């Protein structure tokens, strides 16, 4: 029941954003204010990183993955593709997007596995907030 209510609530949030673009734009500006770089982990189809790069040209966006993933992908002045095994290391950036990159062969990462990955990538702190089912918002900070 709680999951159903959350989905309904999130649906209303998205509807509000579509009907009130000025508020939505202020929200987006606030989220990306102060960011100079962003890594879209597991963003192989490049939709999110490309949208952010186009909307916020001051942010250098990077999409790390294995080389075969980028066949046919085109970068831009502020969108690049880097050959990295994202399960070994994540390139440093002001912000990191992790969208449904939690399972390897059906196994979810533990908090200690996330911590190891973040600290080895140069991040000092993190916060994991469960949102829906197995999904979480993970904030990773350089300080």
LINSULFEN-V819306 format. One record per pair of residues at least 4 apart in sequence whose ideal C-beta (glycine too) atoms are under 7 Angstrom apart, sorted by the first residue. I is the first residue (numbers start at 1). J is the second residue. Records with the same first field share a line. If there is no record, write none. Layout:
I=J ; J
//
This chain:
1=5
2=6
3=7 ; 132 ; 133
4=8
5=9
6=10 ; 132
7=11
8=12
9=13
10=14
11=15
12=16
13=17
14=18
15=19
16=20
17=24
20=24
21=25
22=26
23=27
24=28
25=29
26=30
27=31
28=32
29=33
32=56 ; 59
35=59 ; 94 ; 95
36=59 ; 60 ; 94
37=59 ; 60 ; 93 ; 94
38=52 ; 59 ; 61 ; 93 ; 94 ; 95 ; 97
39=62 ; 64 ; 90 ; 91 ; 93 ; 96 ; 97
40=48 ; 49 ; 61 ; 63 ; 97
41=64 ; 86 ; 90 ; 96 ; 97 ; 98 ; 101
42=86 ; 98 ; 99 ; 101
43=48 ; 49 ; 63 ; 97
44=65 ; 69
46=50 ; 63 ; 73
47=51
48=52 ; 97 ; 99
49=53 ; 61 ; 63 ; 79
50=54 ; 79
51=55
52=56 ; 59 ; 61
53=59 ; 61 ; 76 ; 78 ; 79
57=78
59=78
60=78
61=78 ; 79
62=80 ; 82 ; 91 ; 93
63=81
64=82 ; 84 ; 86 ; 90 ; 91
65=69 ; 70 ; 86
66=83 ; 85
67=83
70=81
73=81
75=79 ; 80 ; 81
82=91
84=89 ; 91
86=90 ; 101
87=104
89=120 ; 121
90=96 ; 117 ; 121
92=121 ; 122
96=140
98=138
102=108 ; 109
103=107 ; 108
108=134
109=113 ; 114
111=115 ; 128
112=116
113=117
114=118 ; 126 ; 138
115=119 ; 126
116=120
117=121
118=123 ; 126 ; 140
119=123
123=140 ; 141 ; 142
124=141 ; 142 ; 143
125=141 ; 143
126=138 ; 139 ; 140 ; 141
127=139
128=136 ; 138
129=136 ; 137
130=136
131=135 ; 136 ; 137
//
